[in-house]
Amino acid sequence: MWELHPSALGPNDGPFAIVGHSCALYPRLPGRDSDRGTPQSLSAVDTCSWDAEGRPPGSLQLGAQDRGPSCTPVQRVLLALTPTLEKLQEVKGRVLEALEQGLSRQSGARSTMQMLPTFICSTPDGTENGDVLVAELCQSHVRTLWVTLTGDGNQSPQLMYHVFEMPEDITQGSGEALFDFIAQCVKNFLEEIGNPQHRLPLGFIFPFSCRQTGLDKAELISWSKGFRCSDVEGKDVVQLLQAAISKQEVGAVWGSRLGGLPHAENLMVPRSGTNCCFMAESHLLEMAEVTSGRMCVNSEWGCLGDDGALDDVLTPCDHRVDQESSNPGERRFEKMVGSLYLGEIVRHAMLMLASEQALFIGRNTSILATKAVLTTQQVLEIMDNEDGMAKAQGILEALGLQPSERDCCRVQQLCRAVVSRAAALSAMGLAAVLSHMCRSRQLERLVVNVGVDGGLYHTSASVVGLLAPECAANLMPSADVSGLGAAMVTAVALRTVAQRNNMERLLAPLRLSRTDLQRVQALMRQEMERGLDRERNAESSLRMLPTYVCHTPDGTERGKFLALDLGGTNFRVLVVHVAEDNIDITNEIYVIPTAVMQGTGEALFNHIMECIMDFQMKQELMDQVLPLGFTFSFPCQQLGLDKAVLLNWTKGFSASGCVGQDVVQMLREAAQRKQHTALKVVAVVNDTVGTMMACGYHDPKCEIGLIVGTGTNTCYMEERAKVGTMDGDEGRMCINMEWGAFGDNGCLDDFFTSFDRLVDEKSINAGKQKFEKLISGMYLGEIVRQILLALVEEQVLFCGKSSHKLQNRDIFQTKFLSTIETPGLALVQVQGILSNLELDASYEDSVLVREVCQTVSLRAAHLCAAGMAAVVEKMRESRGLEQLTVTVGVDGTLYKMHPHFSRNLQQMLQELAPLCNVTFLQSEDGSGKGAALVAAVACRGADPSSPQ
């Protein structure tokens, strides 16, 4: 089995994963994602009785108050070591402040919590498999591990390891010697297990404060734990290890970048030192410059209090321990809770009480002045309920202190107080982290698993509950924290790199470069030119229809006008009063019954005429002959301002005898049948022209209309001389481009992806309206659905499991894109949307779904910008201008409701048409008010080409 090829580890195959102890722990923990399931019951927390009344250590002390001068020396020391619940709440607030300062780029340097990004963005999902090599640097040795993961939910990982004792001089020598030793250990380990032939990913555990700029890049900030190797601080320890491995002629396939699914999101390590890491919202982590998802942050909370923030909870014993340490004034919090220091705190407390004749009266206590004569392990043994007193006597006698039973009892109380305080302070720090997570995720209640290492966590759960009642934290011990954790980090990196590669491969065709968009712009311009040419019009996918609207509002329009808006099952009649300072609109909505929509044309227009007469009667307008503008939002060939031949019905209409007929004439004939003479139709327009006219009233520079909603279209004011499909060279003519059909002749086929083709093939008008199918609201949600299905197939999303609902066409609505992409929306709300589609979505799934939505909507906005760039550049060149200033009147739910569409459109348009200064003005009732303004402009001055 263990056949090794000498180059199983290649020195130049970077990168690899590097983690600290706390970051290595959380991936090891079992249980479901904290955003998706409920943690194990908190009743599992150890509640062993440590005092005479059966209360756990810490429960008696919390809330205790100083009884004043009457306290005995022992009581005084015990009370000093007992922070009240109120004090812990106060200190928690300072920790929260330091935490949030550390996350900020501006204030991070002032914070004692460095909040270092680890570039670990995921936790395991149970599918990780394969072999991983781990090298762990410890205080006195190097441990190498071979870990085999089987993809079974990480329930039965297989481990082999070897411990290499480290010579004492290594920790004080050169950095080169240290990393050479680690590389030699890796080489010896591989030789020992038989030199496997396949390449191996390597995880490196480096338990010192580092500034990471990537999963495989970490600069040492400072040594601790007695290490003082030269020429390492400020350097990338990964590069140093790579260089050492290269010298040893040992290769490695180094681990990779990260992303994935969380299981346990917090880690507290109250071992020889202390630290905490947690999954922070990436947009809050300014130092990492990552804006989506979550990233594991190494808080380095051992440095809490280095700025004096803990001075009111430090005791004289803490000060003496600090003064005797190798780094006085630094890592004050760690020196209160880390097991490296607890024995020292108890030793100084005993020394102080002995000097006050409260302990070991008449005994020689000089031994207590010797550093490290009492270990934390001995402290824990003395605390034991059953054997603690006997242990205390044996340990103290071994020190030559000849303790009395009372001495042993008091020392046991000291040990319990010191350890209880350490547990309470650790719980306080954890409560601050949990409160931050709950607040930053906009949750009413946070349910989370917390991985812990070290023996002091048992009493923390109840204190956490008191200090952070909005959080339900399940403390979960982890075995072999560092080794297996680093293996999991590396394995998750490999899995997520594969997933990311699949994601990038599938989305790449939708990510259009500027060159791609310039090509689309050129194709649109080419089709526009063809569409305007009398001889080549049939070749173009753009119909470029003259609308016979030759003027936009100039502000002099006055009077009352009627307007009709027919574009669906609801039909509006409006009266519009255009005054000098404002436009007043009164309207009423009428329903068109299905039987009328699908009956005869005569019945349909009779119904429309009856609605008009009903409205005029209610508004007391029956005796007035008002000019009328008719918005008729169906495909028409316009032959004059008041003449439009219906080409075909859409939107569920199928009234007979209408196709090929002039809809205005049919309306006039209906008026005659109803003997209604007060009807003067002066203009028929579509909604795009109406939008341009409605905005033109407020901005005379508005000469373009754009609709981006369920469908899409554009119109613009073209120089009459450039319109080869009609006679006349003077003035301008509004051209209805019908740009939704752009590409129907195949010119856009290179930009159609496999997802677009699926959407087109399953639509009711396959092969038609191709541009519209790339950018309009009717189709974007369906494009996203097709991509999600492909990602499920590739095992990238939802653990490869789709849902019955997701198989249904159009189930993923375009409004979901707007919601999912809303800035600041908590991803738990994205999970809610996906849950409604019966998808069991993790946090990481939600991040990826958001990315898919962003990719699809961004492409739509950019394609719209490319089309608009062609329009404005054509207008500029047709008018012979060096610089064009123009306003676009715009309407449509996609443009108005999507949080980023309008900005993305405008930014790309500026890049593609730098010689055009384009302003966008949102329309208010283009279909109604716009039609009335077309009529108002027509009455302002007759157009010679507009038959009346």
Disulfide bonds with the S-S distance in Angstrom:
none
